[in-house]
Amino acid sequence: MHPYANIAHASLKLSYNKELFVREYDEHIFPASKPFISITDQWYNMQRLNPLWHVLPDDRFKYYNDLIASGATEVNGITHQWDMVNLMQAQGDSPDGGGVYWRHRNLANPKRIKPQFKDLEIVQWIQDTLPAEAITGIHCVSIEPEGFATVHRDGYWAGSGPNPASHNGYYNQGYVVVNINVSSGGVPLLWCMDHEQETPRAADSDCYLVSDYFLHAVPLTASRRRQIRVSMIPTAGLRELIDESTAVVIPDGYKFTF
């Protein structure tokens, strides 16, 4: 097993200039972001788990559920769940490439920072601070006020080959995802391991490791939520940054579902 493959979540002992990161995000990253993932795409998960997770208040869930049942693709004036851009580009890929499918499809492809982002302080901090043998994606996602993200796994796959995300496969291949919680929007990330879907956990520290294979969601936001999710192959130095008191460890022989 790869050294960090059994860590589902853990806070990292890292800090950064939040005010600066918010400003750079709003001035450079958000304008380049595109609407991503229809609200209706994973609604079946909400029908099953919202009564337990309370991603949406019960009355609002019922209202949205009735709208979607009638064929609506828009709720509260919104058709998509978040705005997204990847600050990196894979060799041979289009400049607009990004998202989890992009990440899985380009595991072995050389990548570079897109020229318009290379001088950002955020990018310099990532390159100088994170203990990475290789950074393979800098995936920026934001949610506007009164937005949310439905319960989902980051495992979408449309290819004909094996899905690198299934059964925590991305992490078992030696990769991790570091989440930089630039601004939470007033709500935590809700998530759970496969065996505990009735009671979600919450992640809301400034910087944390997270396995996005597991089901997760974002409740209704009160302000703009700005997240930077760095996919990377870590070095041994990552261990020193992990707050072990917060680590959620996947047991040996764990039975994953998908």
N, C-alpha and C positions, 0 to 999 in steps of 0.2 A: 504494500500500500504506500502511496506517496505520502510524504510527511504531514501534509495538512488536509488530506482527503477525508479525515473523520471529524473535521470541525464544521458543524452546521452553521454556527454563528459565534462570534467573539468580538468584543470591543477591542480597539487598538489604541495604544497609548501614544497618540499623535495629536498635534494641534496645528492650527493654521489661522490666517487672518480672515475671519468670516466676512467682515465688511468689504475687504478687497475682493474676495471670491464672489460675493454677491454682485458687486459692481461689474466685475469682468463677465460674469455669467449673463447679466442683463444687457450689457453693451455689445458683447461679441458672440456669445454662445446662443442665447435665446433667439436673436434675429435670424440665425442660420438654421434653427430647428424646424422640423416639419411635423404636422399632425400624424400620429401613429397609433394604430390598433383601434378598431371600432369598439365602442362600448358594448355592442351586442355580441362580439366574438366569443366571449367566455361567460355569457350570462347564465349558462346552465350551472356553473359553479356557484354563482350568487344565489340561485334558486335553492340550492342544496345547503349552502353554508351561511348565508347572511343571517338567518334566524339565530345562529350560534355565534357568529363573529361580530355582527352589528357594524359591518362596513358602512352601511346606510341605516339611518333610523327606520324603524319598521314602517311608518306611514309613507316615507319617501320611497322606500324599496317597493311597497305595494303600488304606489303611483307609477313609478318607472316600469315595474314589471307589467302592469296593465298596458302601458304605452307600447312596450316592446312586443307584447303579445298581439297588439293590433297592427304591427308591422312598422312601427317607428324605428328609425335609426338614430334619432337625436333625443337626448334627454337634457333638460335644463339648458337648452340652447347649444349643447355640445354633442358632437358625433364621435369624437375620439377620446382616448383615455389620457394620453400625454403627448407632449411635444419632444422630439428626439433629434439628436445629431451625434455622430461619432466624430471625435476630433482626429481620428486616424483613418488612413486609407490603405486597403490591401493592394498589393501589386496586381495589376490587371483588372481591378474592380472599378466601378464608377465612383466618382467623388461623393455621391450621395449615399453610398453603401453604409449600412449600420444595422443595429438591432441584434437580437440573439441569433437569428438565422444566419446573418452575416458572420457573426462570431464563430459559429460552428462550421460554416461552409469554408471559412478561411483560416482554419487552425494552423496550417503549415505555411500559408502564404506570407512572404515578407511584408512588413507594414511600415508606414512612416506617418509622422504628424502632418496633417494638412497644412499647407503653407500659411493660410490665414490665421492659424491658431498657435503656431510654433513659438511666438514671443510672449504668450500669455503667462502671467505669474503662476496661474493655476497649473499650467503644463510644466513649467520649470519646477514647481514644488513636487509634482508627481514624479518627475524624472530624478530629482535630487534626493527625495525623501523615502520613497517606497523601495523596499529591498527586493528588487526584481531582476531576475536573470534576463527576462524579456517582457516588455509591455506589449500586449496583443490587442488592446482596444481601450478607448477612453469614451465610454458610452454615456452621454449626458441626457437626462430625462427630467422634464419639469411638468408640474400639474398646476393649473391656474386655480384661483380661489373658487370654492364650491365645486371643484372637480374631485375625481376619485379614480382609483384603479381597482377593477374587479379581482376576485380571487382567481389566481392563475399560477402556472409554473412557467418559467422561461425555457420552454422546451419545444417551441414550435419547430416543425421540421417538414419540409415538402420534398425532400430529396428521395432518391430511390435506395440509397445506402442506409446503414445503421445510423440511428439518431445518437449523436455524441452526448446529448443531454440526459437521455433516459437512465434511470437508476443511478443518478448522481455521476454519470459517466464523465462529464467535463472535468470534474474535480478529481476523479480517480485517474485521469490522465496527467495529473500534475499541475493543473491550473487552479487559481483561486480568483475570487472577485472581492475587491476592496471597495466599499461604499463610502464616499465622502459626502457627508450629510450637510451640504452647504446651508440649506434651510429646510426645515421639516414641514413647513406649511401648517404647523400647529398640531400635527398628528404623527404617530409613530408608524413604522412599517409593521403590519401584522403578518405573522408567519407561523407555520407549524411543521413538525415532522409528520411523517406519513401515519404514524400510529396514534396521533393526538389531535385529530382534526376538529374535535368538539371544542377544544380550548386553545385558541391561538396564543402565541407569545408576542412580545413587542420588542422592536429594535429601534433605538432612537439616540444612540450616542453620536458624537461628532464624526467618528470614523470607525468602521467595523468590517469584519469579514462576514460574508453571508453566502450560503449556498442557495442560489436562485433556482436550483432544481426543485426545492420544496415549495409547496403552495404558499403564496403571499398576496397581500392586498394593501391598499392605501385607503383609509376612511376619508370622508369629506374634508377637504382642506379649508382653512380659514384665510390663507394667504398663499403666495406662490411657493410651491415646493420645488427645490432645486437639488438634484442628486447627480453625482458624478460617480460612475461605476467603472472601476479600472480592472480590466481582465489582464492577468499576468501569470508568468511562471515565477514563483517566488524563490528567493535564496534562503539559506538557513537563518539569515538575520531576521526573518519575519517572526520567528519564535520569541525573540526578545521584546517584540512590540505587543504581543498578545496579552491582554488582561485575563489571566487564567481563571479568575473568579467569575468571569462572565461567560466562559466558554460552554457551549452546548455541544457535547461530543456524541457522534454517531457510534453506537456500540458495534463491536466486531460481529460480523455475520448478520447485520441488520437486513431485514426483508424490505427492500424498496418496492414501491408500486409506481405506476405511471398512468 
